[in-house]
Amino acid sequence: MSSPDIVIIGAGMGGATIANALAPSGAEILILDKGEQLPERPENRDARAIFQRGFFRPRESWYDSEGNPFNPGNYYYNGGNSKFYGAVLLRYRAEDFDGIAHADGNAPPWPFHYAELEPYYDEAEKLFQVRGKAGEDPTEPPRSSDFAFPPVPDERAIAEVRERLRKVGLKPFSLPLGVDIDKWLSHGKTPWDAFPDARTGKMDAETCALLPALTHANVKLQNRAEVKRLIRAADGKRIEAVEYLQDGETKRVTPRLVVLSAGAVRSAVILLASSPEGIANRTGMVGRHFMNHNLSAMIGIDPRFNNDSIYQKTFAINDFYLGDGKGGPPLGNVQLLGRVSGPILKSDLKHVPEFILDRVSKKTIDFLIMTEDLPDPASRVRLDGERIVLEWRRSNMTAHEGLKTAMRKALKQAGFPIVLTHLFDRKTPSHQCGTIRIGNNDATAPLDSFGRAFDHPNLFVADASTLVTSAAVNPSLTVAALSLRTAKHIRETELRS
Ligand SMILES: Cc1cc2nc3c(=O)[nH]c(=O)nc-3n(C[C@H](O)[C@H](O)[C@H](O)COP(=O)(O)OP(=O)(O)OC[C@H]3O[C@@H](n4cnc5c(N)ncnc54)[C@H](O)[C@@H]3O)c2cc1C
């Protein structure tokens, strides 16, 4: 396949989903992925290997604006970051598409309303076999059908905490999750959040989208194929070739269409590295509006509580999503973290013996506090020679502090007298998005609302780069829904015979 119909760069959430949707068209599709298949091995379920030794982290550095290197938790495997994800597959709220006024600024509107994406959310939930329960989440947007599978059940200790929070007036709801819990636990009694999945029960981009796409004879995958640049034809518009490095050799393919799906940081890097001014970068927007959610771990401790759960991550709270409950601005989403054990705590608290941390962790309940990061052109990914520079400017921290205060109060009322928090930094770019956004106006966005580059008609982007806002829910289901919408548009405009 040196001149396939379509080259898809990256086999993660965006790339694998679009490959899956385009596969039945019969078009010759070549997927180039920097990673390869994640093998089954003991480290996959070993918290010390994952959290203390960074066994799966890439051997690469990115740089902050002061030139300090850091090792990012950005993973290169078939399936991309979804191999490690918490499998929370939440839709954005309807309000997220219409623009939201926050304490520290405004989230802008999307080029379309929620209703436009709803059928694709529905399709994405079916593709990723999402488990959930409609009607429990107070901010849930309208849905055209119910979840096909019942929610992953609370474990005993978690059901107790859900009840305690209900009694203090909150409305915990079952997290929509892409995990077959029986299969997952049959391979090891561990949480799944941040644990990689060698096809053992997580509904990730490899398992649900890539592998089924590869059953079509017209779809091929090349691994260890790191795309370095896109090459334009003489007209400056068409992308003529994709250049990649594989096992030390530089290679080229000349597809009819290119779909860029290398993730929000790496997709921007590819466009910026492709020419001195960058591809699709007439207005200098590529790499800008980088967003990553403001995330804190919040740990509530109750000496009488016995957390004997294995996975923990089954409910969330959206009571503060659209407002602070007192007539003030929106705060965000709170969801359980995967169960935090001694070996996980030890990765941050290196001076405390692990057995003590293990004992403490039996008395804790662990949440993720998630607030919207607002798009800011000064928050950006750029290149300094070959170095990737991530100049992340956090925003909207008033909402983050407000959500921590609200949740701390609720946890104390629910009988957890000690509440500790830890803010995640740039080493955790898990929810990276926004660097090549869609829009209706080529002066403010590199891509049209279907993800097609305004200036390059045979270039599409289908990954978290395209998100206009980060909202305050996990990004994957929205990435998948947008990819399905882009795939339909490609089928209708490019693949009609
Ligand atoms: C620990 C963790 C937990 C998370 N939990 C959740 C969660 O519970 N719910 C949720 O919605 N989201 C979660 N996320 C985020 C989620 O995984 C991402 O939002 C999603 O995977 C983004 O999809 P993507 O297509 O943009 O990028 P990715 O899925 O990361 O895919 C990018 C792909 O591009 C490939 N690639 C990169 N560079 C190149 C190159 N130069 N050439 C060729 N290929 C390249 C990579 O190998 C990869 O296959 C989590 C992420 C992490 C790390």
The ligand as an SDF file (V2000), in Angstrom:
LIG
                    3D

 53 58  0  0  0  0  0  0  0  0999 V2000
   -4.0310    7.2700   32.6680 C   0  0  0  0  0  0  0  0  0  0  0  0
   -5.1030    7.8400   31.7740 C   0  0  0  0  0  0  0  0  0  0  0  0
   -6.4460    7.7580   32.1700 C   0  0  0  0  0  0  0  0  0  0  0  0
   -7.4390    8.2860   31.3320 C   0  0  0  0  0  0  0  0  0  0  0  0
   -8.7590    8.0860   31.6840 N   0  0  0  0  0  0  0  0  0  0  0  0
   -9.7370    8.5000   30.8410 C   0  0  0  0  0  0  0  0  0  0  0  0
  -11.0960    8.1850   31.1060 C   0  0  0  0  0  0  0  0  0  0  0  0
  -11.4430    7.5190   32.0820 O   0  0  0  0  0  0  0  0  0  0  0  0
  -12.0320    8.6200   30.2280 N   0  0  0  0  0  0  0  0  0  0  0  0
  -11.7000    9.3550   29.1130 C   0  0  0  0  0  0  0  0  0  0  0  0
  -12.5980    9.7610   28.3800 O   0  0  0  0  0  0  0  0  0  0  0  0
  -10.4220    9.6400   28.8440 N   0  0  0  0  0  0  0  0  0  0  0  0
   -9.4320    9.2150   29.6610 C   0  0  0  0  0  0  0  0  0  0  0  0
   -8.1180    9.4540   29.3480 N   0  0  0  0  0  0  0  0  0  0  0  0
   -7.8380   10.2550   28.1360 C   0  0  0  0  0  0  0  0  0  0  0  0
   -7.9920    9.4480   26.8630 C   0  0  0  0  0  0  0  0  0  0  0  0
   -7.1840    8.3150   26.8750 O   0  0  0  0  0  0  0  0  0  0  0  0
   -7.6640   10.3630   25.6900 C   0  0  0  0  0  0  0  0  0  0  0  0
   -8.5300   11.4870   25.7430 O   0  0  0  0  0  0  0  0  0  0  0  0
   -7.8440    9.7000   24.3370 C   0  0  0  0  0  0  0  0  0  0  0  0
   -7.1070    8.5080   24.2300 O   0  0  0  0  0  0  0  0  0  0  0  0
   -7.4140   10.7060   23.2640 C   0  0  0  0  0  0  0  0  0  0  0  0
   -7.5600   10.1420   22.0030 O   0  0  0  0  0  0  0  0  0  0  0  0
   -6.6100   10.6070   20.8180 P   0  0  0  0  0  0  0  0  0  0  0  0
   -7.0350    9.8810   19.6220 O   0  0  0  0  0  0  0  0  0  0  0  0
   -6.5690   12.0840   20.8020 O   0  0  0  0  0  0  0  0  0  0  0  0
   -5.1300   10.1640   21.2620 O   0  0  0  0  0  0  0  0  0  0  0  0
   -4.5710    8.7310   21.6590 P   0  0  0  0  0  0  0  0  0  0  0  0
   -5.6750    7.8240   22.0490 O   0  0  0  0  0  0  0  0  0  0  0  0
   -3.4900    8.9290   22.6590 O   0  0  0  0  0  0  0  0  0  0  0  0
   -3.9480    8.1650   20.3030 O   0  0  0  0  0  0  0  0  0  0  0  0
   -2.8250    8.7120   19.6790 C   0  0  0  0  0  0  0  0  0  0  0  0
   -2.1970    7.6400   18.7990 C   0  0  0  0  0  0  0  0  0  0  0  0
   -1.2440    8.2530   17.9390 O   0  0  0  0  0  0  0  0  0  0  0  0
   -0.0400    7.5030   17.9340 C   0  0  0  0  0  0  0  0  0  0  0  0
    1.0180    8.4530   17.5900 N   0  0  0  0  0  0  0  0  0  0  0  0
    1.4970    9.4870   18.3150 C   0  0  0  0  0  0  0  0  0  0  0  0
    2.4390   10.1540   17.6220 N   0  0  0  0  0  0  0  0  0  0  0  0
    2.5510    9.5420   16.4290 C   0  0  0  0  0  0  0  0  0  0  0  0
    3.3610    9.7620   15.2650 C   0  0  0  0  0  0  0  0  0  0  0  0
    4.2220   10.7790   15.2020 N   0  0  0  0  0  0  0  0  0  0  0  0
    3.2330    8.9120   14.2190 N   0  0  0  0  0  0  0  0  0  0  0  0
    2.3570    7.8760   14.2510 C   0  0  0  0  0  0  0  0  0  0  0  0
    1.5710    7.6240   15.3410 N   0  0  0  0  0  0  0  0  0  0  0  0
    1.6540    8.4600   16.4010 C   0  0  0  0  0  0  0  0  0  0  0  0
    0.0260    6.8860   19.3160 C   0  0  0  0  0  0  0  0  0  0  0  0
    0.8460    5.7280   19.3340 O   0  0  0  0  0  0  0  0  0  0  0  0
   -1.4540    6.5710   19.5840 C   0  0  0  0  0  0  0  0  0  0  0  0
   -1.7930    5.2990   19.0640 O   0  0  0  0  0  0  0  0  0  0  0  0
   -7.0960    8.9400   30.1370 C   0  0  0  0  0  0  0  0  0  0  0  0
   -5.7480    9.0220   29.7410 C   0  0  0  0  0  0  0  0  0  0  0  0
   -4.7630    8.4850   30.5460 C   0  0  0  0  0  0  0  0  0  0  0  0
   -3.3330    8.5820   30.1050 C   0  0  0  0  0  0  0  0  0  0  0  0
  1  2  1  0
  2  3  1  0
  2 52  2  0
  3  4  2  0
  4  5  1  0
  4 50  1  0
  5  6  2  0
  6  7  1  0
  6 13  1  0
  7  8  2  0
  7  9  1  0
  9 10  1  0
 10 11  2  0
 10 12  1  0
 12 13  2  0
 13 14  1  0
 14 15  1  0
 14 50  1  0
 15 16  1  0
 16 17  1  0
 16 18  1  0
 18 19  1  0
 18 20  1  0
 20 21  1  0
 20 22  1  0
 22 23  1  0
 23 24  1  0
 24 25  2  0
 24 26  1  0
 24 27  1  0
 27 28  1  0
 28 29  2  0
 28 30  1  0
 28 31  1  0
 31 32  1  0
 32 33  1  0
 33 34  1  0
 33 48  1  0
 34 35  1  0
 35 36  1  0
 35 46  1  0
 36 37  1  0
 36 45  1  0
 37 38  2  0
 38 39  1  0
 39 40  1  0
 39 45  2  0
 40 41  1  0
 40 42  2  0
 42 43  1  0
 43 44  2  0
 44 45  1  0
 46 47  1  0
 46 48  1  0
 48 49  1  0
 50 51  2  0
 51 52  1  0
 52 53  1  0
M  END
$$$$
